[in-house]
Amino acid sequence: METNETRGGWWGRVWSMYYDGFRSMTIGKWLWVIILTKLAVLFLVFRLFFFPNLLERDYSTDEERADAVRTHLIGGEE
């Protein structure tokens, strides 16, 4: 009869370790929630303010955007 530790080989043991560890956490769960919330907010702020959609702003159609990307990739006008 297989025990929980031998089922699934190496990956099963790794999964079991993390699953049991996170299940028994108390304060750690809240810390992970805070960390993931902070990362989500940071990425949303970076996306909105630091990485604007220049192609959509500067070109009106998909064909113009494709031509602009193609031109810049092959080292055309800068």
C-alpha atoms as an extended CHARMM CRD file, in Angstrom:
* protein
*
        78  EXT
         1         1  MET       CA              0.0000000000        0.0000000000        0.0000000000  PROA      1               0.0000000000
         2         2  GLU       CA              1.3600000000        3.4090000000       -0.9830000000  PROA      2               0.0000000000
         3         3  THR       CA              1.6680000000        6.1450000000        1.5630000000  PROA      3               0.0000000000
         4         4  ASN       CA              1.0560000000        9.8040000000        0.8330000000  PROA      4               0.0000000000
         5         5  GLU       CA              4.8080000000       10.3990000000        0.7090000000  PROA      5               0.0000000000
         6         6  THR       CA              5.5750000000        7.8540000000       -2.0320000000  PROA      6               0.0000000000
         7         7  ARG       CA              2.5910000000        8.5300000000       -4.2970000000  PROA      7               0.0000000000
         8         8  GLY       CA              3.5370000000       10.4820000000       -7.4190000000  PROA      8               0.0000000000
         9         9  GLY       CA              7.2760000000       10.2170000000       -6.9120000000  PROA      9               0.0000000000
        10        10  TRP       CA              9.3660000000       13.3170000000       -6.4770000000  PROA      10              0.0000000000
        11        11  TRP       CA              6.7000000000       15.7630000000       -7.7170000000  PROA      11              0.0000000000
        12        12  GLY       CA              4.1120000000       14.2360000000       -5.4120000000  PROA      12              0.0000000000
        13        13  ARG       CA              6.3700000000       14.7000000000       -2.4060000000  PROA      13              0.0000000000
        14        14  VAL       CA              7.0960000000       18.3180000000       -3.3500000000  PROA      14              0.0000000000
        15        15  TRP       CA              3.3870000000       19.0550000000       -3.8690000000  PROA      15              0.0000000000
        16        16  SER       CA              2.5350000000       17.3910000000       -0.5610000000  PROA      16              0.0000000000
        17        17  MET       CA              5.1630000000       19.4180000000        1.2840000000  PROA      17              0.0000000000
        18        18  TYR       CA              3.8910000000       22.7470000000       -0.0620000000  PROA      18              0.0000000000
        19        19  TYR       CA              0.2340000000       21.7940000000        0.3180000000  PROA      19              0.0000000000
        20        20  ASP       CA              0.6650000000       20.7410000000        3.9410000000  PROA      20              0.0000000000
        21        21  GLY       CA              2.8180000000       23.7840000000        4.6780000000  PROA      21              0.0000000000
        22        22  PHE       CA              0.3650000000       26.3120000000        3.2770000000  PROA      22              0.0000000000
        23        23  ARG       CA             -2.6050000000       24.5350000000        4.8420000000  PROA      23              0.0000000000
        24        24  SER       CA             -1.1080000000       24.8150000000        8.3180000000  PROA      24              0.0000000000
        25        25  MET       CA             -0.1170000000       28.4860000000        7.9750000000  PROA      25              0.0000000000
        26        26  THR       CA             -1.8900000000       31.1390000000       10.0060000000  PROA      26              0.0000000000
        27        27  ILE       CA             -0.0260000000       34.4350000000        9.6970000000  PROA      27              0.0000000000
        28        28  GLY       CA              1.6710000000       33.3420000000        6.4810000000  PROA      28              0.0000000000
        29        29  LYS       CA             -1.6240000000       33.2310000000        4.5890000000  PROA      29              0.0000000000
        30        30  TRP       CA             -2.2620000000       36.8870000000        5.3570000000  PROA      30              0.0000000000
        31        31  LEU       CA              1.2750000000       37.7730000000        4.3560000000  PROA      31              0.0000000000
        32        32  TRP       CA              0.8010000000       36.0140000000        1.0010000000  PROA      32              0.0000000000
        33        33  VAL       CA             -2.4820000000       37.8840000000        0.4970000000  PROA      33              0.0000000000
        34        34  ILE       CA             -0.7090000000       41.1910000000        1.1950000000  PROA      34              0.0000000000
        35        35  ILE       CA              2.2020000000       40.3080000000       -1.1070000000  PROA      35              0.0000000000
        36        36  LEU       CA             -0.0450000000       39.2490000000       -4.0070000000  PROA      36              0.0000000000
        37        37  THR       CA             -2.2860000000       42.3140000000       -3.5800000000  PROA      37              0.0000000000
        38        38  LYS       CA              0.7380000000       44.5850000000       -3.5660000000  PROA      38              0.0000000000
        39        39  LEU       CA              2.1310000000       42.9620000000       -6.7240000000  PROA      39              0.0000000000
        40        40  ALA       CA             -1.2120000000       43.2660000000       -8.4920000000  PROA      40              0.0000000000
        41        41  VAL       CA             -1.4950000000       46.9610000000       -7.6100000000  PROA      41              0.0000000000
        42        42  LEU       CA              2.0880000000       47.6440000000       -8.6690000000  PROA      42              0.0000000000
        43        43  PHE       CA              1.6640000000       45.9240000000      -12.0290000000  PROA      43              0.0000000000
        44        44  LEU       CA             -1.6030000000       47.7360000000      -12.6860000000  PROA      44              0.0000000000
        45        45  VAL       CA             -0.0240000000       51.1030000000      -11.8530000000  PROA      45              0.0000000000
        46        46  PHE       CA              3.0260000000       50.3680000000      -13.9870000000  PROA      46              0.0000000000
        47        47  ARG       CA              0.8240000000       49.2520000000      -16.8750000000  PROA      47              0.0000000000
        48        48  LEU       CA             -1.3820000000       52.3310000000      -16.7290000000  PROA      48              0.0000000000
        49        49  PHE       CA              1.2230000000       55.0420000000      -16.1950000000  PROA      49              0.0000000000
        50        50  PHE       CA              4.5700000000       53.7750000000      -17.4310000000  PROA      50              0.0000000000
        51        51  PHE       CA              3.6520000000       51.5760000000      -20.4120000000  PROA      51              0.0000000000
        52        52  PRO       CA              1.0730000000       53.4220000000      -22.4990000000  PROA      52              0.0000000000
        53        53  ASN       CA             -0.2670000000       51.7870000000      -25.6450000000  PROA      53              0.0000000000
        54        54  LEU       CA              1.7120000000       53.8410000000      -28.1500000000  PROA      54              0.0000000000
        55        55  LEU       CA              0.5640000000       51.9130000000      -31.1990000000  PROA      55              0.0000000000
        56        56  GLU       CA             -3.0870000000       52.5150000000      -30.4080000000  PROA      56              0.0000000000
        57        57  ARG       CA             -2.3940000000       56.1690000000      -29.6910000000  PROA      57              0.0000000000
        58        58  ASP       CA             -0.3280000000       56.8800000000      -32.8010000000  PROA      58              0.0000000000
        59        59  TYR       CA             -2.0290000000       54.6830000000      -35.4320000000  PROA      59              0.0000000000
        60        60  SER       CA             -5.7220000000       54.3130000000      -36.1650000000  PROA      60              0.0000000000
        61        61  THR       CA             -5.9280000000       50.9550000000      -37.9570000000  PROA      61              0.0000000000
        62        62  ASP       CA             -4.4150000000       47.5180000000      -37.4470000000  PROA      62              0.0000000000
        63        63  GLU       CA             -2.7350000000       47.7240000000      -40.8430000000  PROA      63              0.0000000000
        64        64  GLU       CA             -0.9320000000       50.9600000000      -39.9030000000  PROA      64              0.0000000000
        65        65  ARG       CA              0.1730000000       49.3910000000      -36.6010000000  PROA      65              0.0000000000
        66        66  ALA       CA              1.4850000000       46.2860000000      -38.3760000000  PROA      66              0.0000000000
        67        67  ASP       CA              3.3950000000       48.4220000000      -40.8900000000  PROA      67              0.0000000000
        68        68  ALA       CA              4.9230000000       50.4990000000      -38.0870000000  PROA      68              0.0000000000
        69        69  VAL       CA              6.0690000000       47.4150000000      -36.1800000000  PROA      69              0.0000000000
        70        70  ARG       CA              7.4290000000       45.8000000000      -39.3450000000  PROA      70              0.0000000000
        71        71  THR       CA              9.3120000000       48.9840000000      -40.2590000000  PROA      71              0.0000000000
        72        72  HSD       CA             10.9020000000       49.3120000000      -36.8120000000  PROA      72              0.0000000000
        73        73  LEU       CA             11.8410000000       45.6410000000      -36.6630000000  PROA      73              0.0000000000
        74        74  ILE       CA             13.7810000000       45.7250000000      -39.9090000000  PROA      74              0.0000000000
        75        75  GLY       CA             15.5280000000       48.9550000000      -38.9540000000  PROA      75              0.0000000000
        76        76  GLY       CA             13.6080000000       51.3760000000      -41.1210000000  PROA      76              0.0000000000
        77        77  GLU       CA             12.8020000000       54.9610000000      -40.2140000000  PROA      77              0.0000000000
        78        78  GLU       CA             13.3360000000       55.8510000000      -36.5940000000  PROA      78              0.0000000000
